[in-house]
Amino acid sequence: MRVIADSDRCIGAGQCVLTAPGLFDQDEDGLVVLLTDTVATEADTKLAEEAAHLCPAAALRVTPATDDAEGQPGA
Ligand code: SF4
């Protein structure tokens, strides 16, 4: 699966880092930083989906790995 973070939407709430510290970090302004853009294991996929669900700014998306960087379905 692919994880997409929209830093323009991110408000720096940090829920993603608290939920999945192995996948997300925050920069000096508190905005989300992806530690990886692909999640290979079911456990990491669940954590990424939980983080996306909890994000108050709806800044995270988890999509199939075949989708492009904007989450649009691949060919
Ligand atoms: S939970 Fe959402 S708003 Fe908060 S830091 Fe992560 S991406 Fe940004």
Backbone and ligand atoms as CSV (ligand in chain L), in Angstrom:
chain,resi,resn,atom,element,x,y,z
A,1,MET,N,N,0.839,-1.182,0.000
A,1,MET,CA,C,0.000,0.000,0.000
A,1,MET,C,C,0.882,1.242,0.000
A,2,ARG,N,N,0.302,2.321,-0.513
A,2,ARG,CA,C,1.024,3.583,-0.564
A,2,ARG,C,C,0.388,4.544,0.453
A,3,VAL,N,N,1.249,5.298,1.142
A,3,VAL,CA,C,0.763,6.319,2.063
A,3,VAL,C,C,1.030,7.685,1.438
A,4,ILE,N,N,0.014,8.523,1.439
A,4,ILE,CA,C,0.137,9.864,0.877
A,4,ILE,C,C,-0.184,10.869,1.968
A,5,ALA,N,N,0.687,11.838,2.161
A,5,ALA,CA,C,0.465,12.891,3.151
A,5,ALA,C,C,0.398,14.240,2.439
A,6,ASP,N,N,-0.655,14.984,2.699
A,6,ASP,CA,C,-0.816,16.310,2.108
A,6,ASP,C,C,-0.403,17.347,3.151
A,7,SER,N,N,0.830,17.828,3.034
A,7,SER,CA,C,1.334,18.758,4.046
A,7,SER,C,C,0.613,20.100,3.989
A,8,ASP,N,N,-0.065,20.398,2.876
A,8,ASP,CA,C,-0.850,21.638,2.811
A,8,ASP,C,C,-2.072,21.568,3.714
A,9,ARG,N,N,-2.573,20.347,3.939
A,9,ARG,CA,C,-3.730,20.178,4.823
A,9,ARG,C,C,-3.317,19.973,6.272
A,10,CYS,N,N,-2.121,19.419,6.481
A,10,CYS,CA,C,-1.669,19.061,7.828
A,10,CYS,C,C,-1.688,20.284,8.744
A,11,ILE,N,N,-2.238,20.090,9.953
A,11,ILE,CA,C,-2.267,21.176,10.935
A,11,ILE,C,C,-1.335,20.881,12.111
A,12,GLY,N,N,-0.534,19.817,11.969
A,12,GLY,CA,C,0.480,19.532,12.981
A,12,GLY,C,C,-0.059,18.970,14.275
A,13,ALA,N,N,-1.200,18.283,14.192
A,13,ALA,CA,C,-1.806,17.747,15.406
A,13,ALA,C,C,-1.007,16.579,15.984
A,14,GLY,N,N,-0.243,15.894,15.150
A,14,GLY,CA,C,0.635,14.845,15.648
A,14,GLY,C,C,-0.025,13.506,15.909
A,15,GLN,N,N,-1.298,13.367,15.572
A,15,GLN,CA,C,-1.972,12.083,15.820
A,15,GLN,C,C,-1.309,10.956,15.041
A,16,CYS,N,N,-0.840,11.266,13.844
A,16,CYS,CA,C,-0.222,10.224,13.022
A,16,CYS,C,C,1.053,9.698,13.678
A,17,VAL,N,N,1.847,10.600,14.248
A,17,VAL,CA,C,3.102,10.190,14.874
A,17,VAL,C,C,2.821,9.373,16.134
A,18,LEU,N,N,1.813,9.787,16.887
A,18,LEU,CA,C,1.453,9.043,18.084
A,18,LEU,C,C,0.928,7.651,17.721
A,19,THR,N,N,0.224,7.552,16.623
A,19,THR,CA,C,-0.395,6.289,16.215
A,19,THR,C,C,0.612,5.357,15.550
A,20,ALA,N,N,1.446,5.892,14.703
A,20,ALA,CA,C,2.380,5.064,13.933
A,20,ALA,C,C,3.740,5.755,13.839
A,21,PRO,N,N,4.494,5.757,14.945
A,21,PRO,CA,C,5.783,6.474,14.947
A,21,PRO,C,C,6.808,5.874,13.993
A,22,GLY,N,N,6.571,4.665,13.538
A,22,GLY,CA,C,7.491,4.072,12.571
A,22,GLY,C,C,7.234,4.526,11.152
A,23,LEU,N,N,6.095,5.165,10.938
A,23,LEU,CA,C,5.721,5.578,9.582
A,23,LEU,C,C,5.734,7.086,9.404
A,24,PHE,N,N,5.502,7.818,10.508
A,24,PHE,CA,C,5.346,9.266,10.400
A,24,PHE,C,C,6.263,9.983,11.388
A,25,ASP,N,N,6.685,11.179,11.000
A,25,ASP,CA,C,7.425,12.070,11.895
A,25,ASP,C,C,6.883,13.471,11.633
A,26,GLN,N,N,7.359,14.440,12.392
A,26,GLN,CA,C,6.959,15.829,12.173
A,26,GLN,C,C,8.207,16.672,12.006
A,27,ASP,N,N,8.129,17.665,11.114
A,27,ASP,CA,C,9.270,18.548,10.936
A,27,ASP,C,C,9.280,19.623,12.021
A,28,GLU,N,N,10.203,20.573,11.913
A,28,GLU,CA,C,10.345,21.574,12.974
A,28,GLU,C,C,9.117,22.472,13.103
A,29,ASP,N,N,8.300,22.504,12.051
A,29,ASP,CA,C,7.044,23.265,12.125
A,29,ASP,C,C,5.877,22.396,12.580
A,30,GLY,N,N,6.147,21.122,12.838
A,30,GLY,CA,C,5.091,20.226,13.293
A,30,GLY,C,C,4.349,19.535,12.174
A,31,LEU,N,N,4.756,19.794,10.933
A,31,LEU,CA,C,4.047,19.199,9.807
A,31,LEU,C,C,4.535,17.781,9.542
A,32,VAL,N,N,3.608,16.990,9.038
A,32,VAL,CA,C,3.883,15.569,8.862
A,32,VAL,C,C,5.035,15.335,7.886
A,33,VAL,N,N,5.863,14.362,8.224
A,33,VAL,CA,C,6.929,13.877,7.353
A,33,VAL,C,C,6.740,12.371,7.232
A,34,LEU,N,N,6.653,11.891,6.017
A,34,LEU,CA,C,6.547,10.447,5.805
A,34,LEU,C,C,7.916,9.816,5.962
A,35,LEU,N,N,8.013,8.798,6.804
A,35,LEU,CA,C,9.274,8.062,6.925
A,35,LEU,C,C,9.384,7.023,5.819
A,36,THR,N,N,8.247,6.651,5.252
A,36,THR,CA,C,8.208,5.778,4.084
A,36,THR,C,C,6.919,6.076,3.350
A,37,ASP,N,N,6.877,5.876,2.041
A,37,ASP,CA,C,5.611,6.090,1.344
A,37,ASP,C,C,4.960,4.776,0.939
A,38,THR,N,N,5.602,3.671,1.292
A,38,THR,CA,C,4.968,2.382,1.027
A,38,THR,C,C,4.958,1.565,2.314
A,39,VAL,N,N,3.865,0.872,2.535
A,39,VAL,CA,C,3.775,-0.019,3.689
A,39,VAL,C,C,3.588,-1.432,3.150
A,40,ALA,N,N,4.453,-2.319,3.621
A,40,ALA,CA,C,4.480,-3.661,3.049
A,40,ALA,C,C,3.726,-4.670,3.910
A,41,THR,N,N,3.665,-4.433,5.208
A,41,THR,CA,C,3.061,-5.439,6.077
A,41,THR,C,C,1.620,-5.068,6.416
A,42,GLU,N,N,0.860,-6.096,6.780
A,42,GLU,CA,C,-0.531,-5.866,7.159
A,42,GLU,C,C,-0.594,-4.999,8.419
A,43,ALA,N,N,0.338,-5.227,9.348
A,43,ALA,CA,C,0.344,-4.458,10.594
A,43,ALA,C,C,0.576,-2.969,10.305
A,44,ASP,N,N,1.547,-2.675,9.444
A,44,ASP,CA,C,1.821,-1.274,9.110
A,44,ASP,C,C,0.669,-0.659,8.338
A,45,THR,N,N,0.034,-1.448,7.483
A,45,THR,CA,C,-1.120,-0.941,6.747
A,45,THR,C,C,-2.231,-0.560,7.707
A,46,LYS,N,N,-2.465,-1.398,8.704
A,46,LYS,CA,C,-3.510,-1.097,9.695
A,46,LYS,C,C,-3.163,0.181,10.462
A,47,LEU,N,N,-1.887,0.326,10.843
A,47,LEU,CA,C,-1.476,1.532,11.571
A,47,LEU,C,C,-1.640,2.776,10.694
A,48,ALA,N,N,-1.255,2.658,9.433
A,48,ALA,CA,C,-1.377,3.803,8.518
A,48,ALA,C,C,-2.844,4.170,8.329
A,49,GLU,N,N,-3.701,3.163,8.196
A,49,GLU,CA,C,-5.130,3.435,8.022
A,49,GLU,C,C,-5.724,4.047,9.286
A,50,GLU,N,N,-5.257,3.584,10.441
A,50,GLU,CA,C,-5.744,4.153,11.699
A,50,GLU,C,C,-5.300,5.611,11.809
A,51,ALA,N,N,-4.047,5.887,11.447
A,51,ALA,CA,C,-3.547,7.266,11.491
A,51,ALA,C,C,-4.350,8.159,10.550
A,52,ALA,N,N,-4.652,7.639,9.349
A,52,ALA,CA,C,-5.440,8.421,8.393
A,52,ALA,C,C,-6.830,8.699,8.954
A,53,HIS,N,N,-7.387,7.714,9.637
A,53,HIS,CA,C,-8.716,7.875,10.222
A,53,HIS,C,C,-8.704,8.919,11.343
A,54,LEU,N,N,-7.618,8.923,12.121
A,54,LEU,CA,C,-7.546,9.813,13.282
A,54,LEU,C,C,-7.113,11.232,12.922
A,55,CYS,N,N,-6.475,11.396,11.785
A,55,CYS,CA,C,-5.961,12.719,11.417
A,55,CYS,C,C,-7.115,13.724,11.350
A,56,PRO,N,N,-7.066,14.777,12.165
A,56,PRO,CA,C,-8.174,15.735,12.197
A,56,PRO,C,C,-8.260,16.593,10.943
A,57,ALA,N,N,-7.207,16.594,10.139
A,57,ALA,CA,C,-7.195,17.434,8.941
A,57,ALA,C,C,-7.418,16.618,7.671
A,58,ALA,N,N,-7.658,15.314,7.825
A,58,ALA,CA,C,-7.825,14.426,6.659
A,58,ALA,C,C,-6.670,14.605,5.674
A,59,ALA,N,N,-5.471,14.670,6.224
A,59,ALA,CA,C,-4.296,14.923,5.390
A,59,ALA,C,C,-3.616,13.643,4.912
A,60,LEU,N,N,-4.069,12.501,5.405
A,60,LEU,CA,C,-3.411,11.235,5.068
A,60,LEU,C,C,-4.348,10.345,4.276
A,61,ARG,N,N,-3.762,9.616,3.334
A,61,ARG,CA,C,-4.530,8.623,2.584
A,61,ARG,C,C,-3.689,7.372,2.414
A,62,VAL,N,N,-4.355,6.248,2.448
A,62,VAL,CA,C,-3.699,4.968,2.196
A,62,VAL,C,C,-4.370,4.386,0.963
A,63,THR,N,N,-3.582,4.147,-0.065
A,63,THR,CA,C,-4.140,3.693,-1.340
A,63,THR,C,C,-3.323,2.509,-1.846
A,64,PRO,N,N,-3.881,1.761,-2.791
A,64,PRO,CA,C,-3.100,0.665,-3.373
A,64,PRO,C,C,-1.782,1.175,-3.958
A,65,ALA,N,N,-0.758,0.356,-3.888
A,65,ALA,CA,C,0.581,0.764,-4.336
A,65,ALA,C,C,0.626,1.091,-5.814
A,66,THR,N,N,-0.366,0.618,-6.577
A,66,THR,CA,C,-0.369,0.897,-8.006
A,66,THR,C,C,-0.858,2.307,-8.308
A,67,ASP,N,N,-1.480,2.973,-7.306
A,67,ASP,CA,C,-1.935,4.341,-7.528
A,67,ASP,C,C,-0.738,5.285,-7.604
A,68,ASP,N,N,-0.946,6.428,-8.237
A,68,ASP,CA,C,0.149,7.385,-8.344
A,68,ASP,C,C,0.275,8.215,-7.065
A,69,ALA,N,N,1.196,9.183,-7.059
A,69,ALA,CA,C,1.512,9.939,-5.858
A,69,ALA,C,C,0.343,10.787,-5.375
A,70,GLU,N,N,-0.624,11.033,-6.257
A,70,GLU,CA,C,-1.811,11.785,-5.844
A,70,GLU,C,C,-2.950,10.857,-5.447
A,71,GLY,N,N,-2.707,9.541,-5.498
A,71,GLY,CA,C,-3.737,8.597,-5.126
A,71,GLY,C,C,-4.677,8.255,-6.250
A,72,GLN,N,N,-4.331,8.669,-7.472
A,72,GLN,CA,C,-5.159,8.319,-8.626
A,72,GLN,C,C,-4.824,6.903,-9.073
A,73,PRO,N,N,-5.847,6.141,-9.437
A,73,PRO,CA,C,-5.587,4.756,-9.844
A,73,PRO,C,C,-4.569,4.661,-10.969
A,74,GLY,N,N,-3.685,3.670,-10.852
A,74,GLY,CA,C,-2.679,3.446,-11.890
A,74,GLY,C,C,-3.307,2.797,-13.111
A,75,ALA,N,N,-2.548,2.791,-14.194
A,75,ALA,CA,C,-3.074,2.238,-15.456
A,75,ALA,C,C,-3.168,0.726,-15.357
L,1,SF4,S1,S,-2.342,13.661,12.228
L,1,SF4,FE1,FE,-2.770,14.802,10.348
L,1,SF4,S2,S,-2.716,16.941,10.958
L,1,SF4,FE2,FE,-1.699,15.773,12.565
L,1,SF4,S3,S,0.473,15.816,12.025
L,1,SF4,FE3,FE,-0.395,13.954,11.161
L,1,SF4,S4,S,-0.965,14.517,9.072
L,1,SF4,FE4,FE,-0.697,16.408,10.219
